[in-house]
Amino acid sequence: MLRPEVQLISVDDHVVEPPHTFADHIDPKYRDPAPRVVQKGPRVQGWEWEGRFYPLQFQGNAATRRFRQGEEGHGEDLYARCYEDMVPAAYDADARVKAMDEDGVHAELVFPQFPRFGGTQFLEAKDWGLALACVRAWNDWMLDEWAASHPDRFIPQTLVPLWDPQLAAAEIERCAAKGSRAVLFVENPHPLGLPSFPTGHWDPVFAACADTGLPLSMHIGTSSGLLVKPSPETTPSVGIALCGVNSMSALGDLIYSGVLNDHPNCRIALSEGGAGWVPYVLERLDYTWERSRYEDLNCNELPSEVFRRHFWVCMIVDRYAIANRHLIGIDKLMWEADFPHNDSNWPNSRKLLEEALTDVPDDEAHRIAELNARQLYNFH
């Protein structure tokens, strides 16, 4: 069971950047063309950058956003499009801590909104100098402002310039020196028009993460926003419900590619992909590896062993993951709240996790709820 003294740590939450994020932290050379929030109509705000407009897209739920049924531009809209329709905890650090206290959560690892979960927004740049300045500005905002405001409550992670692996490695090293605890990355670079994992293109990134000790965060939907969509008519709920498919695909690609052979200290968190699927997928990867040695299969050891050395997974309330925790690995399973998004159970996250872990031994519950995250992210 989950003892009262356990400090609950969520490894997947989200933040909507406040309007001053880039203007206050970017290189002064780029302050004028930096992304800024503008109003487009009575109930739509968004970021304007290089002549393009990106409306706010906040996927909250009934407890974290205001729904305005019937208003022009809203009705059945999946997203809130202005700050006024979000709880302040979505974009204000002090309000976030109060919401965490109400939810029984001690610390969070947060993912970006405007840059997208893996920083793919800046791949659309016309000016690569400005794009790099934006990446660095977001990182400095996260490290020097958001996380620094409550250093015992936020685990900072940082973006990389995805268009250049050498620049990315340099930014990993810069941010590690400033206190970053993880690196935001993509689950599959190929749909973004970038070289795939098996090409070796990303070796500088994997090496920098191994050298600095920072794990890579691969969030679902970071590959050009793609979730499972069997047909054009498919509701987005299918992709949300089956989000684990993205993590399964990333896991198989990374293991079979052999990209981790040369980076034994590289660690990867598959974020918001669930965990109940892990035992089956590992069994299937092992089975295929043992029977079907294709010439381009570069993994040189049992895939389940690669998983145990390199990967971590997370869950919200996943009874199949809890029941099969020993097959996943007690030291590989972490908890997430997904605040303030649609899957969030705020303000009842701790209550529901306590119920889910009722029959789990205290030491194992402690590892899932707190200790695994502290160890992976070096957060003490």
GIHUDA-V107310 format. One line per field, one symbol per residue. phi: phi as a letter, one per 20 degrees, with the letter a starting at -180 (. if undefined). psi: psi as a letter, one per 40 degrees, with the letter a starting at -180 (. if undefined). A space follows every 50 residues. Layout:
phi = ???
psi = ???
This chain:
phi = .efgffefcedbccceffgegegecegggdffefgbececnfcccaedbl ndddfgcdeecfecbdedgnfgnclegfdedbffedfgffcdffffffff ffemdebcdddfdgfmfdnfgffefedfffffffgffffffffedffffb fedcefccecffebfffffffgfffffeofdacfbdeafgfendgfgffn geggfffffffenefeedegneemmedgbfbgeffgfffffdfffffgff fffffffmfegecfdfccdeemdmbffggfffffffffffdceffeeefd bggfffgfedcccbbeccfffffdffffogeddcdcdlfdffffdgedff gffgffegeeggffffffebfffgffeldc
psi = ihidehhhhhehiihhhidedddeeihddeddeihihihgidfhiihhhf eihhihghgaadeeihhgheihecbehdiheiddeiidedehdddddddd ddefhdiihiiicdeideeedeeeidhddddddddddddddddeccdddg deehhhiiiiheehdddddddddddddeeieihhaiehddeeeiiideee dedddddddddeehihhgiieegfehihgdidehiddddddfdddddddd dddddddededegeehihhhhfeaededdddddddddddddggidehehe ihdddddddeiiiiicggdddddfddddhdeehiiidfhfadeiehffdd ddddddedehidddddddddddddddefh.
